[in-house]
């Protein structure tokens, strides 16, 4: 894909010389933020990072066409951080080995060891007021989102944001799902229902994929809908009912897609 402007010749040599001069990097950073009148007033706008880190991120983005490298210097977010934190993409269970969501109760609704002091009695009582339906399993859990940025050494750091306790509704897909439909097709359906979730329950989180339990990866794919108490506690019963409809709709849509693929003659020999 071509760029808007042709690349400058020998740009890397210029960049290398600028990076050797901290005052030049600061001047470059100041010029950038002067072009954004509200940047100084915006929390986490990137104005507090060293000029050398800013300049290095800018030049790396230019050389490698890596927008996220620069976005992290400007707003502490990669492109996909922005999508995820705008609730426009779902979150993988335990992405990159980091437990998320963090379960506070077991399958019977009892608090797990170590969760008693953490869990608020009021929230735990609210959790137990919800009627569990056979369509899903219900847990009390902590969920969070993430963003990325640079520290003073120019190293990438991960920051947790919006850490909340809430109710996690877990829907299981048959084990055959991962064998009979590819991830691109299933994710297209999941994204469609994520948009339905945001239309009806803004700021609810949707998780998907396989979840490790006690270090062992489960073969069954799952769909999770996380409802933070802080957003939904006043109408939690109605909220759970709406989320249940969306979760079931997503599961049925994926199963219908598998059935359609099985009945498609083109897939008999080529496979899904």
C-alpha positions as semicolon CSV with decimal commas, in nm:
position;residue;x (nm);y (nm);z (nm)
1;X;0,000;0,000;0,000
2;X;0,143;0,337;-0,102
3;X;0,177;0,625;0,144
4;X;0,022;0,971;0,103
5;X;0,362;1,132;0,051
6;X;0,671;0,967;-0,102
7;X;0,931;0,861;0,152
8;X;1,219;1,101;0,202
9;X;1,560;0,972;0,095
10;X;1,818;0,910;0,368
11;X;1,560;0,994;0,636
12;X;1,715;0,740;0,873
13;X;2,040;0,937;0,885
14;X;1,852;1,252;0,985
15;X;1,658;1,061;1,248
16;X;1,975;0,915;1,397
17;X;2,131;1,257;1,437
18;X;1,821;1,406;1,599
19;X;1,801;1,118;1,847
20;X;2,154;1,200;1,963
21;X;2,036;1,542;2,080
22;X;1,778;1,537;2,364
23;X;1,700;1,907;2,323
24;X;1,617;1,848;1,956
25;X;1,381;1,565;2,055
26;X;1,209;1,791;2,308
27;X;1,166;2,060;2,043
28;X;1,009;1,805;1,807
29;X;0,770;1,685;2,077
30;X;0,672;2,044;2,169
31;X;0,603;2,127;1,805
32;X;0,380;1,824;1,771
33;X;0,169;1,902;2,077
34;X;0,147;2,272;1,991
35;X;-0,048;2,157;1,685
36;X;-0,304;1,993;1,918
37;X;-0,444;2,281;2,126
38;X;-0,616;2,062;2,384
39;X;-0,330;1,813;2,427
40;X;-0,181;1,984;2,732
41;X;-0,516;1,963;2,911
42;X;-0,582;1,598;2,821
43;X;-0,487;1,341;3,084
44;X;-0,237;1,089;2,950
45;X;-0,196;1,278;2,624
46;X;0,171;1,181;2,605
47;X;0,312;1,524;2,688
48;X;0,477;1,387;3,001
49;X;0,703;1,134;2,826
50;X;1,066;1,228;2,751
51;X;1,128;1,387;2,414
52;X;1,375;1,114;2,322
53;X;1,108;0,847;2,373
54;X;0,856;1,047;2,170
55;X;1,101;1,105;1,884
56;X;1,211;0,741;1,875
57;X;0,847;0,627;1,857
58;X;0,772;0,876;1,580
59;X;1,072;0,772;1,372
60;X;1,008;0,401;1,425
61;X;0,651;0,449;1,308
62;X;0,773;0,634;0,999
63;X;1,038;0,379;0,908
64;X;0,830;0,067;0,974
65;X;0,483;0,203;0,893
66;X;0,392;0,099;1,247
67;X;0,113;0,329;1,361
68;X;0,081;0,165;1,703
69;X;0,443;0,249;1,785
70;X;0,356;0,617;1,759
71;X;0,006;0,595;1,906
72;X;0,149;0,457;2,229
73;X;0,371;0,765;2,260
74;X;0,081;1,002;2,198
75;X;-0,210;0,848;2,390
76;X;-0,076;0,539;2,572
77;X;-0,274;0,310;2,342
78;X;-0,206;0,095;2,039
79;X;-0,458;0,097;1,755
80;X;-0,619;-0,218;1,894
81;X;-0,616;-0,073;2,246
82;X;-0,835;0,206;2,111
83;X;-1,069;-0,043;1,943
84;X;-1,090;-0,262;2,253
85;X;-1,143;0,031;2,489
86;X;-1,411;0,171;2,260
87;X;-1,589;-0,165;2,300
88;X;-1,551;-0,233;1,927
89;X;-1,372;-0,567;1,958
90;X;-1,405;-0,845;2,212
91;X;-1,133;-0,963;2,452
92;X;-0,968;-1,304;2,441
93;X;-0,985;-1,504;2,761
94;X;-0,647;-1,480;2,940
95;X;-0,487;-1,298;2,649
96;X;-0,107;-1,335;2,643
97;X;-0,117;-1,548;2,957
98;X;-0,270;-1,277;3,178
99;X;-0,575;-1,397;3,372
100;X;-0,874;-1,190;3,264
101;X;-1,140;-1,213;3,387
102;X;-1,034;-1,321;3,736
103;X;-1,287;-1,562;3,888
104;X;-1,395;-1,484;4,246
105;X;-1,646;-1,769;4,283
106;X;-1,660;-2,134;4,182
107;X;-1,928;-2,307;3,973
108;X;-2,147;-2,336;4,285
109;X;-2,133;-1,964;4,355
110;X;-1,906;-1,998;4,659
111;X;-1,620;-1,754;4,705
112;X;-1,284;-1,896;4,610
113;X;-0,999;-1,903;4,859
114;X;-0,846;-1,556;4,884
115;X;-1,153;-1,381;4,742
116;X;-1,336;-1,327;5,074
117;X;-1,157;-1,008;5,172
118;X;-1,161;-0,876;4,820
119;X;-1,531;-0,929;4,749
120;X;-1,768;-0,667;4,886
121;X;-2,051;-0,823;5,089
122;X;-2,308;-0,605;4,911
123;X;-2,188;-0,715;4,568
124;X;-2,172;-1,079;4,670
125;X;-2,531;-1,061;4,795
126;X;-2,637;-0,899;4,468
127;X;-2,462;-1,176;4,277
128;X;-2,657;-1,443;4,464
129;X;-2,987;-1,269;4,392
130;X;-2,954;-1,354;4,024
131;X;-3,126;-1,670;3,904
132;X;-2,886;-1,889;3,709
133;X;-3,038;-2,027;3,391
134;X;-2,922;-2,361;3,241
135;X;-2,814;-2,175;2,926
136;X;-2,503;-2,038;3,095
137;X;-2,285;-2,054;3,407
138;X;-2,269;-1,749;3,629
139;X;-1,964;-1,633;3,825
140;X;-1,862;-1,330;4,024
141;X;-1,541;-1,199;3,874
142;X;-1,304;-0,909;3,823
143;X;-1,259;-0,783;3,470
144;X;-1,038;-0,515;3,322
145;X;-0,915;-0,358;3,002
146;X;-0,559;-0,268;2,903
147;X;-0,358;-0,006;2,723
148;X;0,009;0,020;2,635
149;X;0,266;0,295;2,655
150;X;0,636;0,368;2,698
151;X;0,824;0,419;3,023
152;X;1,110;0,665;3,061
153;X;1,353;0,410;2,916
154;X;1,144;0,370;2,602
155;X;1,030;0,021;2,701
156;X;0,671;-0,085;2,637
157;X;0,458;-0,123;2,948
158;X;0,105;-0,260;2,990
159;X;-0,140;-0,073;3,209
160;X;-0,467;-0,204;3,348
161;X;-0,762;0,029;3,328
162;X;-1,128;0,012;3,430
163;X;-1,081;-0,269;3,682
164;X;-1,429;-0,363;3,804
165;X;-1,608;-0,644;3,987
166;X;-1,917;-0,783;3,823
167;X;-2,112;-1,083;3,701
168;X;-1,965;-1,307;3,432
169;X;-2,205;-1,511;3,222
170;X;-2,026;-1,798;3,051
171;X;-2,171;-1,971;2,744
172;X;-2,008;-2,290;2,616
173;X;-1,981;-2,394;2,254
174;X;-1,967;-2,762;2,157
175;X;-1,612;-2,893;2,118
176;X;-1,683;-2,950;1,750
177;X;-1,702;-2,575;1,687
178;X;-1,323;-2,535;1,673
179;X;-1,298;-2,830;1,434
180;X;-1,577;-2,738;1,194
181;X;-1,554;-2,360;1,154
182;X;-1,248;-2,142;1,119
183;X;-1,176;-1,856;1,356
184;X;-1,242;-1,587;1,094
185;X;-1,599;-1,706;1,039
186;X;-1,675;-1,751;1,409
187;X;-1,524;-1,413;1,499
188;X;-1,738;-1,237;1,236
189;X;-2,045;-1,373;1,414
190;X;-1,908;-1,286;1,759
191;X;-1,839;-0,928;1,643
192;X;-2,196;-0,894;1,516
193;X;-2,331;-0,992;1,857
194;X;-2,079;-0,769;2,033
195;X;-2,239;-0,478;1,849
196;X;-2,582;-0,596;1,964
197;X;-2,446;-0,610;2,318
198;X;-2,320;-0,252;2,298
199;X;-2,649;-0,128;2,156
200;X;-2,847;-0,276;2,444
201;X;-2,589;-0,281;2,726
202;X;-2,318;-0,020;2,663
203;X;-1,992;-0,085;2,850
204;X;-2,054;-0,456;2,901
205;X;-1,747;-0,661;2,805
206;X;-1,748;-0,964;2,578
207;X;-1,482;-1,236;2,609
208;X;-1,426;-1,524;2,372
209;X;-1,195;-1,817;2,298
210;X;-1,056;-2,101;2,506
211;X;-0,987;-2,048;2,871
212;X;-0,706;-2,204;3,072
213;X;-0,819;-2,352;3,401
214;X;-0,550;-2,433;3,657
215;X;-0,291;-2,409;3,381
216;X;-0,473;-2,656;3,157
217;X;-0,624;-2,536;2,830
218;X;-0,983;-2,645;2,785
219;X;-1,079;-2,767;2,437
220;X;-1,423;-2,610;2,448
221;X;-1,453;-2,254;2,323
222;X;-1,652;-2,014;2,536
223;X;-1,828;-1,682;2,509
224;X;-1,831;-1,459;2,816
225;X;-2,041;-1,152;2,887
226;X;-1,913;-0,946;3,180
227;X;-2,149;-0,703;3,353
228;X;-1,968;-0,463;3,591
229;X;-2,171;-0,382;3,900
230;X;-2,079;-0,015;3,872
231;X;-2,270;0,015;3,544
232;X;-2,557;-0,230;3,587
233;X;-2,626;-0,293;3,957
234;X;-2,951;-0,092;3,961
235;X;-3,115;-0,307;3,693
236;X;-2,908;-0,624;3,713
237;X;-3,195;-0,871;3,669
238;X;-3,312;-0,707;3,347
239;X;-2,951;-0,671;3,235
240;X;-2,884;-1,043;3,284
241;X;-3,194;-1,130;3,081
242;X;-3,082;-0,910;2,791
243;X;-2,728;-1,048;2,804
244;X;-2,862;-1,403;2,809
245;X;-3,055;-1,339;2,488
246;X;-2,747;-1,202;2,317
247;X;-2,523;-1,486;2,433
248;X;-2,771;-1,751;2,321
249;X;-2,823;-1,572;1,990
250;X;-2,449;-1,576;1,925
251;X;-2,419;-1,944;2,009
252;X;-2,715;-2,037;1,786
253;X;-2,580;-1,825;1,500
254;X;-2,244;-2,007;1,512
255;X;-2,416;-2,347;1,520
256;X;-2,636;-2,242;1,226
257;X;-2,324;-2,137;1,034
258;X;-2,169;-2,480;1,093
259;X;-2,486;-2,649;0,971
260;X;-2,489;-2,435;0,657
261;X;-2,125;-2,515;0,588
262;X;-2,191;-2,887;0,626
263;X;-2,476;-2,865;0,374
264;X;-2,268;-2,665;0,124
265;X;-2,145;-2,903;-0,153
266;X;-1,837;-2,685;-0,205
267;X;-1,712;-2,779;0,142
268;X;-1,748;-3,157;0,097
269;X;-1,404;-3,195;-0,052
270;X;-1,231;-2,869;0,031
271;X;-1,327;-2,865;0,401
272;X;-1,433;-2,566;0,605
